[in-house]
Amino acid sequence: MLFSQQDADFPLDERFAVAAKVAKLHQADALAAHYAGFGLADPTTDRLVPALAFARLLTFTPVEATPGALHTLTGAGWSLRGIVTLAQLVAFVSFQSRLLLGLRALNHKPIVSADTPLVAGYWHTTPHTQSGKAAPVRFTRDELHWEPWLADKPLAEFSAEEQAILAKYGHSDSPYFRLLARNQPVLEQRTLTDKGIFYTPGGLPRAERELAATVTSKINGCIYCASVHARKAAQLAKDETAVDTLLAVTPGENLSDGQSPRWQAEIDAAAALSVTPPGLNARHLAALDEQGLD
């Protein structure tokens, strides 16, 4: 869907240009070449210069994103729908590059493993949101209320068919999902991917899938995402102490300290896949194998 929409808010040649750049930042050279083969827009245009800067920001240090970065995009002519699609594209290529790396590693193919430090990232400690409400300043399993920097789309502005799709996935009352639904076809595919990752039968137990997502949130500094995944991991594993130990790791420190051998192996592998560029290597797979993961 991301690479088939004929959308004036974010034309295909611009999408391929951003995708190729993001893949390159992840050291996924074959993937970058794949996207470059479709023909790229001029990266020096007034639209793409800030878009590529925004893509780099989200790729390496998403915690440093600010409302100012979004204002720069709107000032360059980007619509709200276009900005949402841009962010979704960066997220997808980041996911795609890691998926390909993991598949290559599992099939004993050569991979590029970076020496990126596998440690907890830092996070926002500003005690107030943009609107002046209290903001979380530490990681927690508590349920948090997220406030968007861009206006979410009012429910009344969706067509009856679009409202039905929102209702189908339980998104109608969520500002987060109504913002992403500014490009609803892409959101629907993202939602299906998310459900496939976390809810398909077989494979990794659900608690450990949520654990891996919590690790990712600790790497990129997202208190909000971590609160959701950590809460589910603790509930499903019935181990609040282990999850709280992970949440309490400070910036620059190892994420797996104090965990069981199985969780240590899983946390280390998840961290290696989550940093940019990824640092997954054969040692991580061997540690998982020792813990009985096939």
Secondary structure, 3 states (H helix, E strand, C coil): CCCCCCCCCCCHHHHHHHHHHHHHHCCCHHHHHHHHCCCCCCCCCCCHHHHHHHHHHHHHCHHHCCHHHHHHHHHCCCCHHHHHHHHHHHHHHHHHHHHHHHHHHHCCCCCCCCCCCCECCCCCCCCECCCCCECCCCCCCCCCCCCCCCCCCCHHHCCHHHHHHHHHCCCCCCHHHHHHHHHHHHHHHHHHHHHHHHHCCCCCCHHHHHHHHHHHHHHHCCHHHHHHHHHHHHHHHCCHHHHHHHHCCCCCCECCCCCCHHHHHHHHHHHHHHCCCCCCCHHHHHHHHHCCCC
